[in-house]
Amino acid sequence: MSPEADPHVPLLPEKKSPARPAASVSGAVFNVSTSIIGAGIMSIPATLKVLGAVPAFVLIVVIAWLADVSVEFLMRFTHSGEATTYAGVMKESFGRVGSVAVQVCVMITNLGCLIIYLIIIGDVLSGNQPDGSIHLGILQEWFGVRWWNSREFALLFIIVFVMLPLVLLRRVESLRFSSAVSVLLAVVFVAISLVLAVRALLEGKAKNPRLLPDLENLSSFFNLFTAVPVIVTAFTFHFNVHPIGSELAKPSHMIAAVRISLVLCASIYFAIGIFGYLLFGDSIMADILVNFDRNSETAIGSLLNDSVRLSYALHLMLVFPLLNFSLRANIDEFLFPRKPLLATDTPRFLWLTLVLLVISYLAAIAFPNIWYFFQFLGSTSAVCLAFIFPGAIVLRDIHGISTVKDRIIAGVMIGLAAMTSTIAILTNIYSLTGSRS
């Protein structure tokens, strides 16, 4: 029986398990890339409107590089100690407080992402009515408004027949094929956007991308900082480093997989940002799919618009199981620290999986628009997972392996993360309170 078919092969196996065949580097690349590319594609184009093309490109490169450094920190300290999870590494350095901090941040970030993914999938398939304006989904445009293509029924169908079989898989490596399809769909999303952008250029309808930010006053300067958490969140995948890396033969394989994935995802992010800006200019929305929800003058244009939205929805359906893996593992470690590995305890595995699906579904139905809620909580927790916690581990250095260079990078990383996040949160609070007054 293969490892993928064996229900007793754990998601996070014990160290030094020679009987377990190693996962492939290519599978790890697809899984890491799928972990990175989620709602990031949707929000990156809006950051170009705030920052301008040149600063956005520089920021994407810098954050991708810092993400690579922070993963290298995590892997180095993981293999210098006895821990096999992110929370375990933090516990070695900071005790119970450190492990709880990681688990809480992972739960906030991942559960928020899962709910947002379902909301977006519901918007694409069944539409929404933000601020009273009617936005029809693809199913309603194709078949008219029916009971079976309502948001409640469409999401229930997707969860039962698409997501449930995937989240019941007990090894991350088992998702390598769905992850490969997910990455392919992200590439398709970029390719269709390219076609639409080229078409707009040929027809003279393309918008001129702004190379630098428009700094009219002090308020517009502080608004630049609101784009930083968006890009940080788009590159936050650290909660899946240990589940994916534990199945590889060597730590160096995980580092290589992460670097390949970061280059691929950074390229996709900047490409979709440029193409989206060429198409929509300053009218680009925080959710770029809203811009694609429009009537086209030709049948081909309508087909391309529908293809963009549908490919993105399918992409999120396949990203969902990977985030669910790390969320489920962290909740289990938080609630049952002394229990056997989750993948070896079938009753606990099943009820925890089902409870998470039910909570995500009910939240997506009850709160069809939680973007700003996630922007505050998710971005803050994502910054901690991506930069602050790895930097703190290096500065703590309980194994005595940090170099002077490591300490300098870790200190700068923590300082920049804390400063930009604080300014972004305060700016958002000021904007929201100012708009209500």
Order of alpha helices (4+ residues) and beta strands (2+ residues): alpha-alpha-alpha-alpha-alpha-alpha-alpha-alpha-alpha-alpha-alpha-alpha-alpha-alpha-alpha-alpha-alpha-alpha
